[in-house]
Amino acid sequence: MAENDNKEVTKQPGILSQEQDAVLDLYIQHLDGIFEEMKMSEKLQVEIETQHLKRILTK
């Protein structure tokens, strides 16, 4: 999926109105933001669990 991150999607003219297209773009940006937050949350959770396991193992 990473290989598609920088590719621009070509749009067919006339399928959506300009307003619908703008709303769709905002929605996609919002979803991208949520996805990035989820990735950061997962990284943080892994770090917390790693630190916890290190403490258990050093006791």
C-alpha positions in Angstrom: 0.0 0.0 0.0 2.9 2.3 0.6 3.7 2.4 -3.1 0.4 4.1 -3.8 0.9 6.9 -1.2 2.4 9.4 -3.6 0.4 8.6 -6.7 -2.3 11.1 -7.7 -5.7 9.6 -8.5 -7.0 10.7 -11.8 -10.6 11.8 -11.7 -13.2 11.3 -14.3 -15.0 14.6 -15.1 -18.7 14.9 -14.4 -19.2 12.1 -11.9 -19.3 14.4 -8.8 -20.2 18.1 -8.6 -17.4 20.4 -7.4 -19.0 20.6 -4.0 -19.3 16.8 -3.7 -15.7 16.4 -4.8 -14.6 19.0 -2.2 -16.5 17.2 0.6 -15.1 13.9 -0.5 -11.6 15.3 -0.4 -12.1 16.6 3.1 -13.5 13.3 4.2 -10.5 11.5 2.8 -8.2 13.9 4.5 -10.1 13.3 7.8 -9.8 9.5 7.3 -6.1 9.9 6.6 -5.7 11.8 9.9 -7.5 9.1 11.8 -5.3 6.4 10.2 -2.2 8.3 11.2 -3.4 8.7 14.8 -4.1 5.0 14.9 -0.6 4.2 13.7 0.9 6.6 16.3 -1.3 5.1 19.0 -0.2 1.6 18.0 3.5 2.6 18.2 3.0 4.1 21.6 1.2 1.0 22.8 4.1 -1.2 21.6 6.6 1.1 23.3 4.6 0.9 26.6 4.4 -2.9 26.4 8.2 -3.1 25.6 9.1 -1.0 28.6 6.8 -3.0 30.8 8.4 -6.3 29.7 11.9 -4.9 30.2 11.0 -4.0 33.8 9.6 -7.4 34.4 12.7 -9.1 33.0 15.1 -7.0 34.9 13.5 -7.8 38.3 
